[in-house]
Amino acid sequence: PTTCDSSSGSPTTGGGRVSVRARRRALGEGELPPLPAGEWIEVVFADDGPGIPPEHLDRVFEPYFTTRETGHGLGLATVHGIVTRHGGHVSVSSEPGAGTRFQILLPAGEGEAGEADRPGAAPAASPTFSGLRVLVMDDEPAIRKLMERILARLGCESVVVEHGEAALARCREASAEGRPFDVAILDLTVRGGMGGIEAARQLGTCAPPRPRLVAASGYSDHEAFADPAAYGFEGALPKPITPAAVEAVLRAVLSG
């Protein structure tokens, strides 16, 4: 549909409502800088909660910025990275006592995506990667599951772990067993554990054979993406992860 609206009551004790509105929107030249004129998909999330204090509003998309005791400050930063990588724009407006509004705009495509183009679609099995052993380190269970599925369809044997400490342990075990990993895909940012940069540094001190290292992240402006080799990586895998991107980065690192 051209427009879709949905709202639901908040499960919190204080009540309140969250509404979600999506529509196809045509933008004129200069109507909403920095976006160019054209067709866009607009999704708006709005609530009638207490709002965001003005002094915090400019920082909500910063990694690790949070006002919650149990928060990590990565949720909105990840949203910003994903939307930006897709050529879109996300903004926030809020008024204390009157709620908060997040607006996401993404370029509108034409037609419907084929099965092979859908983000969750796995590629056909490729004999090129048959027997390739790949270690995946990511703190998100959904990404670990997705990577297992993609790598299986590519003919790879995969092992997934949630932080750098576990990645180092599995690499050492695999080498001791005479079955070292060929490639290790390391998430750069891990909550409460060793991230990809430190894991890559420590893997570089291990006895050979060492796996070829790939940096994975949802932050397109991370310094390790600008110069992977400076941090010991031979390739970079941006998030959101797609089967085509995984296949491409494996081909790149294996070809040297």
C-alpha positions as a LaTeX table, in Angstrom:
\begin{tabular}{lrrr}
\hline
Residue & $x$ (\AA) & $y$ (\AA) & $z$ (\AA) \\
\hline
Pro1 & 0.00 & 0.00 & 0.00 \\
Thr2 & 0.99 & 3.62 & $-0.51$ \\
Thr3 & 0.38 & 4.39 & 3.17 \\
Cys4 & 0.32 & 2.11 & 6.19 \\
Asp5 & $-0.44$ & 3.12 & 9.78 \\
Ser6 & $-0.20$ & 1.12 & 12.97 \\
Ser7 & $-0.26$ & 1.94 & 16.66 \\
Ser8 & $-0.18$ & 0.00 & 19.89 \\
Gly9 & $-0.36$ & 0.65 & 23.59 \\
Ser10 & 2.89 & 0.67 & 25.51 \\
Pro11 & 3.46 & $-2.33$ & 27.82 \\
Thr12 & 5.02 & $-0.09$ & 30.46 \\
Thr13 & 3.24 & 0.75 & 33.69 \\
Gly14 & 3.05 & 4.40 & 32.72 \\
Gly15 & 1.02 & 3.67 & 29.59 \\
Gly16 & 1.45 & 5.67 & 26.42 \\
Arg17 & 1.28 & 4.82 & 22.75 \\
Val18 & 3.71 & 4.22 & 19.90 \\
Ser19 & 2.60 & 4.79 & 16.31 \\
Val20 & 4.28 & 3.66 & 13.10 \\
Arg21 & 3.45 & 5.25 & 9.78 \\
Ala22 & 4.89 & 4.30 & 6.38 \\
Arg23 & 4.26 & 5.85 & 2.98 \\
Arg24 & 5.79 & 6.44 & $-0.40$ \\
Arg25 & 6.78 & 10.09 & $-0.67$ \\
Ala26 & 7.97 & 12.28 & $-3.53$ \\
Leu27 & 10.57 & 14.88 & $-2.55$ \\
Gly28 & 11.16 & 18.04 & $-4.53$ \\
Glu29 & 14.60 & 19.54 & $-5.09$ \\
Gly30 & 15.83 & 21.11 & $-1.83$ \\
Glu31 & 12.69 & 20.07 & 0.05 \\
Leu32 & 14.53 & 18.02 & 2.66 \\
Pro33 & 18.30 & 18.58 & 2.56 \\
Pro34 & 20.55 & 16.72 & 2.12 \\
Leu35 & 18.28 & 14.33 & 0.20 \\
Pro36 & 17.92 & 14.74 & $-3.57$ \\
Ala37 & 14.58 & 14.99 & $-5.33$ \\
Gly38 & 12.90 & 11.70 & $-6.14$ \\
Glu39 & 10.77 & 8.89 & $-4.76$ \\
Trp40 & 11.38 & 7.81 & $-1.17$ \\
Ile41 & 9.92 & 5.48 & 1.42 \\
Glu42 & 9.18 & 7.34 & 4.64 \\
Val43 & 8.74 & 5.51 & 7.95 \\
Val44 & 7.88 & 7.51 & 11.05 \\
Phe45 & 7.96 & 6.18 & 14.61 \\
Ala46 & 6.28 & 8.47 & 17.15 \\
Asp47 & 5.32 & 8.19 & 20.80 \\
Asp48 & 3.61 & 10.37 & 23.37 \\
Gly49 & 6.17 & 9.71 & 26.11 \\
Pro50 & 8.23 & 12.14 & 28.19 \\
Gly51 & 10.46 & 13.13 & 25.27 \\
Ile52 & 14.22 & 13.59 & 25.07 \\
Pro53 & 15.96 & 16.43 & 26.94 \\
Pro54 & 17.30 & 19.09 & 24.53 \\
Glu55 & 20.89 & 18.57 & 25.74 \\
His56 & 20.72 & 14.90 & 24.70 \\
Leu57 & 18.94 & 15.29 & 21.37 \\
Asp58 & 22.07 & 15.90 & 19.26 \\
Arg59 & 23.81 & 12.84 & 20.73 \\
Val60 & 21.20 & 10.08 & 20.41 \\
Phe61 & 22.91 & 8.54 & 17.34 \\
Glu62 & 26.40 & 8.53 & 18.91 \\
Pro63 & 27.81 & 5.06 & 19.63 \\
Tyr64 & 27.80 & 4.25 & 23.36 \\
Phe65 & 25.76 & 7.29 & 24.34 \\
Thr66 & 22.93 & 6.23 & 26.65 \\
Thr67 & 21.08 & 7.54 & 29.68 \\
Arg68 & 19.89 & 4.08 & 30.76 \\
Glu69 & 21.72 & 2.16 & 33.45 \\
Thr70 & 21.34 & $-1.11$ & 31.53 \\
Gly71 & 21.77 & 0.36 & 28.04 \\
His72 & 24.74 & 0.00 & 25.71 \\
Gly73 & 24.14 & 3.02 & 23.48 \\
Leu74 & 24.44 & 1.02 & 20.25 \\
Gly75 & 20.82 & 0.64 & 19.10 \\
Leu76 & 20.27 & 4.03 & 17.49 \\
Ala77 & 23.88 & 4.19 & 16.30 \\
Thr78 & 23.30 & 0.91 & 14.46 \\
Val79 & 20.05 & 2.24 & 12.96 \\
His80 & 21.89 & 5.34 & 11.74 \\
Gly81 & 24.65 & 3.25 & 10.18 \\
Ile82 & 22.25 & 0.91 & 8.37 \\
Val83 & 20.02 & 3.68 & 7.03 \\
Thr84 & 22.99 & 5.74 & 5.87 \\
Arg85 & 24.61 & 2.75 & 4.14 \\
His86 & 21.39 & 2.28 & 2.16 \\
Gly87 & 21.53 & 5.88 & 0.95 \\
Gly88 & 18.87 & 7.07 & 3.36 \\
His89 & 18.48 & 9.55 & 6.16 \\
Val90 & 17.24 & 9.30 & 9.76 \\
Ser91 & 16.34 & 12.21 & 12.00 \\
Val92 & 14.80 & 12.78 & 15.41 \\
Ser93 & 12.66 & 15.52 & 16.91 \\
Ser94 & 11.35 & 15.70 & 20.44 \\
Glu95 & 9.62 & 17.99 & 22.88 \\
Pro96 & 9.88 & 17.32 & 26.61 \\
Gly97 & 6.54 & 16.09 & 27.88 \\
Ala98 & 5.08 & 15.76 & 24.37 \\
Gly99 & 6.84 & 12.71 & 22.91 \\
Thr100 & 9.51 & 11.84 & 20.34 \\
Arg101 & 9.42 & 11.33 & 16.57 \\
Phe102 & 11.95 & 9.41 & 14.46 \\
Gln103 & 11.77 & 9.80 & 10.69 \\
Ile104 & 13.50 & 7.36 & 8.32 \\
Leu105 & 13.71 & 7.99 & 4.58 \\
Leu106 & 15.03 & 5.34 & 2.17 \\
Pro107 & 15.29 & 5.45 & $-1.62$ \\
Ala108 & 12.23 & 3.84 & $-3.21$ \\
Gly109 & 12.97 & 1.02 & $-5.63$ \\
Glu110 & 10.89 & 0.14 & $-8.64$ \\
Gly111 & 9.18 & $-3.23$ & $-8.97$ \\
Glu112 & 9.55 & $-6.15$ & $-6.58$ \\
Ala113 & 12.76 & $-7.81$ & $-5.50$ \\
Gly114 & 13.40 & $-11.25$ & $-6.86$ \\
Glu115 & 14.14 & $-14.07$ & $-4.45$ \\
Ala116 & 17.88 & $-13.85$ & $-5.05$ \\
Asp117 & 17.84 & $-10.12$ & $-4.23$ \\
Arg118 & 16.06 & $-10.38$ & $-0.89$ \\
Pro119 & 18.34 & $-9.69$ & 2.12 \\
Gly120 & 17.54 & $-13.04$ & 3.73 \\
Ala121 & 17.97 & $-15.10$ & 0.60 \\
Ala122 & 20.93 & $-17.47$ & 0.61 \\
Pro123 & 23.00 & $-17.96$ & $-2.54$ \\
Ala124 & 23.19 & $-21.25$ & $-4.36$ \\
Ala125 & 25.86 & $-23.60$ & $-3.05$ \\
Ser126 & 29.24 & $-22.74$ & $-4.56$ \\
Pro127 & 31.89 & $-25.45$ & $-5.08$ \\
Thr128 & 34.52 & $-22.68$ & $-4.90$ \\
Phe129 & 34.22 & $-22.62$ & $-1.11$ \\
Ser130 & 33.73 & $-26.34$ & $-0.52$ \\
Gly131 & 35.56 & $-27.33$ & 2.66 \\
Leu132 & 36.51 & $-23.76$ & 3.57 \\
Arg133 & 36.59 & $-23.35$ & 7.36 \\
Val134 & 35.26 & $-19.99$ & 8.55 \\
Leu135 & 35.11 & $-18.60$ & 12.08 \\
Val136 & 32.48 & $-15.93$ & 12.75 \\
Met137 & 32.63 & $-13.71$ & 15.84 \\
Asp138 & 29.57 & $-11.54$ & 16.51 \\
Asp139 & 27.66 & $-10.67$ & 19.68 \\
Glu140 & 24.26 & $-10.68$ & 17.93 \\
Pro141 & 22.59 & $-14.15$ & 17.93 \\
Ala142 & 20.54 & $-13.29$ & 14.83 \\
Ile143 & 23.68 & $-12.41$ & 12.85 \\
Arg144 & 25.45 & $-15.57$ & 13.96 \\
Lys145 & 22.47 & $-17.62$ & 12.78 \\
Leu146 & 22.32 & $-15.75$ & 9.47 \\
Met147 & 26.03 & $-16.25$ & 8.86 \\
Glu148 & 25.77 & $-19.98$ & 9.58 \\
Arg149 & 23.02 & $-20.27$ & 6.98 \\
Ile150 & 24.83 & $-18.23$ & 4.33 \\
Leu151 & 28.14 & $-20.03$ & 4.81 \\
Ala152 & 26.47 & $-23.45$ & 4.70 \\
Arg153 & 24.93 & $-22.62$ & 1.34 \\
Leu154 & 28.34 & $-21.51$ & 0.12 \\
Gly155 & 29.76 & $-24.90$ & 1.01 \\
Cys156 & 31.74 & $-23.63$ & 4.01 \\
Glu157 & 32.18 & $-25.24$ & 7.41 \\
Ser158 & 31.50 & $-22.54$ & 10.00 \\
Val159 & 31.95 & $-22.05$ & 13.72 \\
Val160 & 30.28 & $-19.05$ & 15.40 \\
Val161 & 31.24 & $-17.40$ & 18.69 \\
Glu162 & 30.05 & $-14.26$ & 20.48 \\
His163 & 33.24 & $-12.43$ & 21.50 \\
Gly164 & 36.96 & $-12.16$ & 20.87 \\
Glu165 & 38.03 & $-14.31$ & 23.80 \\
Ala166 & 36.06 & $-17.24$ & 22.40 \\
Ala167 & 37.41 & $-16.57$ & 18.90 \\
Leu168 & 40.99 & $-16.81$ & 20.13 \\
Ala169 & 40.26 & $-20.01$ & 22.04 \\
Arg170 & 38.60 & $-21.68$ & 19.04 \\
Cys171 & 41.43 & $-20.65$ & 16.72 \\
Arg172 & 44.03 & $-22.15$ & 19.04 \\
Glu173 & 42.01 & $-25.35$ & 19.44 \\
Ala174 & 41.57 & $-25.67$ & 15.68 \\
Ser175 & 45.30 & $-25.21$ & 15.05 \\
Ala176 & 46.18 & $-27.76$ & 17.72 \\
Glu177 & 43.83 & $-30.25$ & 16.06 \\
Gly178 & 45.44 & $-29.66$ & 12.68 \\
Arg179 & 42.26 & $-28.12$ & 11.26 \\
Pro180 & 42.94 & $-24.36$ & 11.30 \\
Phe181 & 40.38 & $-21.83$ & 10.09 \\
Asp182 & 40.92 & $-20.39$ & 6.63 \\
Val183 & 39.00 & $-17.16$ & 7.32 \\
Ala184 & 37.85 & $-15.37$ & 10.48 \\
Ile185 & 35.10 & $-12.74$ & 10.23 \\
Leu186 & 35.32 & $-10.51$ & 13.30 \\
Asp187 & 32.72 & $-7.99$ & 14.50 \\
Leu188 & 34.53 & $-4.77$ & 15.41 \\
Thr189 & 32.17 & $-3.78$ & 18.24 \\
Val190 & 31.24 & $-6.29$ & 20.94 \\
Arg191 & 29.24 & $-5.47$ & 24.06 \\
Gly192 & 30.97 & $-6.61$ & 27.23 \\
Gly193 & 33.77 & $-8.51$ & 25.50 \\
Met194 & 36.80 & $-8.33$ & 23.24 \\
Gly195 & 36.05 & $-6.73$ & 19.89 \\
Gly196 & 37.44 & $-7.44$ & 16.47 \\
Ile197 & 40.44 & $-5.10$ & 16.51 \\
Glu198 & 41.94 & $-6.56$ & 19.68 \\
Ala199 & 41.07 & $-10.10$ & 18.55 \\
Ala200 & 42.85 & $-9.45$ & 15.24 \\
Arg201 & 45.91 & $-8.14$ & 17.06 \\
Gln202 & 46.13 & $-11.20$ & 19.28 \\
Leu203 & 45.50 & $-13.60$ & 16.42 \\
Gly204 & 48.45 & $-12.01$ & 14.66 \\
Thr205 & 50.73 & $-13.25$ & 17.44 \\
Cys206 & 49.51 & $-16.86$ & 17.23 \\
Ala207 & 51.57 & $-19.56$ & 15.56 \\
Pro208 & 50.80 & $-20.04$ & 11.86 \\
Pro209 & 48.82 & $-20.98$ & 9.94 \\
Arg210 & 46.64 & $-18.01$ & 10.79 \\
Pro211 & 43.21 & $-17.32$ & 9.27 \\
Arg212 & 42.70 & $-14.47$ & 6.84 \\
Leu213 & 40.85 & $-11.77$ & 8.77 \\
Val214 & 37.72 & $-9.87$ & 7.73 \\
Ala215 & 36.34 & $-6.89$ & 9.69 \\
Ala216 & 32.54 & $-6.72$ & 10.08 \\
Ser217 & 30.64 & $-3.69$ & 11.31 \\
Gly218 & 27.48 & $-1.65$ & 10.97 \\
Tyr219 & 29.50 & 1.58 & 11.31 \\
Ser220 & 30.60 & 2.58 & 7.84 \\
Asp221 & 32.85 & 5.33 & 9.21 \\
His222 & 34.89 & 2.99 & 11.44 \\
Glu223 & 38.61 & 3.57 & 10.97 \\
Ala224 & 39.23 & $-0.14$ & 10.30 \\
Phe225 & 36.98 & 0.09 & 7.22 \\
Ala226 & 39.02 & 2.95 & 5.77 \\
Asp227 & 42.29 & 1.01 & 6.06 \\
Pro228 & 41.68 & $-2.66$ & 6.99 \\
Ala229 & 45.31 & $-3.66$ & 6.44 \\
Ala230 & 46.48 & $-1.23$ & 9.14 \\
Tyr231 & 44.55 & $-3.32$ & 11.66 \\
Gly232 & 45.51 & $-6.74$ & 10.34 \\
Phe233 & 42.42 & $-7.31$ & 8.18 \\
Glu234 & 42.40 & $-8.39$ & 4.54 \\
Gly235 & 38.78 & $-7.44$ & 3.86 \\
Ala236 & 35.71 & $-5.68$ & 5.25 \\
Leu237 & 32.10 & $-6.85$ & 5.49 \\
Pro238 & 29.54 & $-4.08$ & 6.06 \\
Lys239 & 26.26 & $-4.61$ & 7.86 \\
Pro240 & 23.48 & $-5.32$ & 7.16 \\
Ile241 & 25.01 & $-8.56$ & 5.90 \\
Thr242 & 23.83 & $-10.02$ & 2.61 \\
Pro243 & 24.71 & $-13.34$ & 0.96 \\
Ala244 & 26.23 & $-11.55$ & $-2.02$ \\
Ala245 & 28.49 & $-9.47$ & 0.24 \\
Val246 & 29.71 & $-12.56$ & 2.13 \\
Glu247 & 30.50 & $-14.37$ & $-1.12$ \\
Ala248 & 32.30 & $-11.29$ & $-2.50$ \\
Val249 & 34.50 & $-10.77$ & 0.56 \\
Leu250 & 35.45 & $-14.45$ & 0.69 \\
Arg251 & 36.48 & $-14.38$ & $-2.96$ \\
Ala252 & 38.46 & $-11.20$ & $-2.36$ \\
Val253 & 40.47 & $-12.43$ & 0.62 \\
Leu254 & 41.11 & $-15.87$ & $-0.88$ \\
Ser255 & 42.42 & $-14.29$ & $-4.06$ \\
Gly256 & 44.78 & $-12.13$ & $-2.04$ \\
\hline
\end{tabular}
